[in-house]
Amino acid sequence: MLPALDEAEARHSAALLQHILSRIRAAGGFLDFEAFMNLALYAPGLGYYSAGSAKLGAAGDFTTAPEASGLFGRCVARQCAQILQITGGGDILELGAGTGSMAAAVLTELAALDALPGHYDILEVSADLADRQRQRLDALPRPLRERVRWLEQLPAAPLNGVILANEVLDALPCRRFLVRGTSVEELGVTCADGALAWSARPADAALTAAVRELAPPDGAPLAPGYASEVCRLAEPWIASLAACLGRGVMLLFDYGLPRAQYYHPDRATGTLTCHFRHRAHFDPLINVGVQDITAWVDFTRVARAGQAAGLAVLGFGTQAGFLLGAGIDALLGEARDERERARLAGEARRLLLPGEMGEAYKLLALGRGIDAPLMAFTHQDLSDSL
Ligand SMILES: C[S@@+](CC[C@H](N)C(=O)[O-])C[C@H]1O[C@@H](n2cnc3c(N)ncnc32)[C@H](O)[C@@H]1O
């Protein structure tokens, strides 16, 4: 059972619920799931990411790899150093930087490697998280802190270097669908007796075509009753990032699968998941505004979006493969004493083990003007599965 909301959470959730209900009425009684998820997560001042709850970390609802261990950011930094060496220096741009933990770890490690970028830019849609990032990064030594800038929009001039995003793609709102007989229905949200409820309507031509593309070209179509989601915002998001990348690499970390595994017949109810106080559940229509809503990433979609935008797929693999390729074992060997060794070993297990974050979490690298193999994929490259 989920924990009960405290008084402040209940008030906040009720305010967002009223806002969403008014938007449903204004839309004629039906909001597609993408519009609902956008409001639930990003409605100004009310959405989960826009408002002030803890969100990430032990006191919040979920823990990401950079929050779980500084080892993750240190490995990301080692990969960034290799890319910056290839590009002859440049900048780093991080999308959706959460609490700023990864930025702090990456900059600290790059300083130790004498490979600092010109700038470390952050583009963050949540004003609340941007404030927390400032507080976190203000504690960095001055030569590191002065490289950090917060952007209001993507840079106009081409960026040479690295674009980073950890667990941002899964937070992009998605559409939901249900295969009914031989046709496709769109699942959305309506109002029933003053509460949110699921509703379905015939999918438009664009969503129907997007769903038809999900089954393998030589395989059976998705079976009647099959429900899942498609993130149609991934393409414009990747295209906008590709448009500002000069020479360099986009490192996209997230949980997800190649398409053939994502839309496997056995995964017939999709991957949509909510996180509230470290409990995962599958009902996005409760606790609006105080719980996270995510869907796994269809990495085939993201890779194709990159290729359509003129980028090359430089590698795809599990988080464990990335960490081993980036030399996590060498970092473990640097522990100063037994106590630190034990702590780092525990953190590394969490990042690496298949039952923890090692296998479900992946890295996709998209790039332009990069011929050398990336260290991230020296241990494993699963690009053929995309
Ligand atoms: C699940 S959190 C991950 C935070 C952080 N990267 C980490 O790994 O701890 C998702 C982050 O993406 C941000 N975000 C969501 N959509 C975004 C977008 N379109 N552009 C930039 N940031 C976005 C959120 O505000 C939040 O900081």
The ligand as a Gaussian input file, in Angstrom:
#p B3LYP/6-31G(d) Opt

LIG

0 1
 C       14.225000      12.137000     -13.552000
 S       14.885000      13.724000     -13.364000
 C       16.636000      13.370000     -13.604000
 C       17.526000      14.399000     -12.963000
 C       19.029000      14.201000     -13.120000
 N       19.444000      14.188000     -14.506000
 C       19.488000      12.941000     -12.426000
 O       19.822000      11.974000     -13.104000
 O       19.511000      12.926000     -11.186000
 C       14.426000      14.511000     -14.873000
 C       15.033000      15.891000     -15.062000
 O       14.779000      16.357000     -16.394000
 C       14.260000      17.674000     -16.346000
 N       13.549000      17.849000     -17.617000
 C       12.408000      17.280000     -18.025000
 N       12.114000      17.630000     -19.301000
 C       13.139000      18.424000     -19.722000
 C       13.441000      19.087000     -20.947000
 N       12.628000      19.023000     -21.995000
 N       14.593000      19.801000     -21.023000
 C       15.421000      19.873000     -19.963000
 N       15.188000      19.271000     -18.780000
 C       14.065000      18.551000     -18.656000
 C       13.483000      17.679000     -15.038000
 O       13.158000      18.942000     -14.574000
 C       14.491000      16.945000     -14.138000
 O       15.554000      17.790000     -13.743000

